[in-house]
């Protein structure tokens, strides 16, 4: 039983159409998969992030000032302790009445 040329042509058309649809579906799925998961940022979010960035920068500056002040005070206290240190008593004086 030989197939008629029309049947072969119809079979080839179905195979070609099926393959084309499969390729298009795979390309569409890949496009959807590669889209960013996070929605685009709104203008309000960008403004809020800008305000947060400025606030964080100002806090960082204040922390740097505090640490500089702490280093300065530690230096002053150590110099003061070295300059005004009292001599240590001898061990022999403690035991005598």
Secondary structure by P-SEA (a helix, b strand, c coil): ccccaaaaaaaaaaaaaaaaaaaaaaaaaaaaaaccccccccaaaaaaaaaaaaaaaaaaaaaaaaaaaaaaaaaaaaaaaaaaccccccccccccc
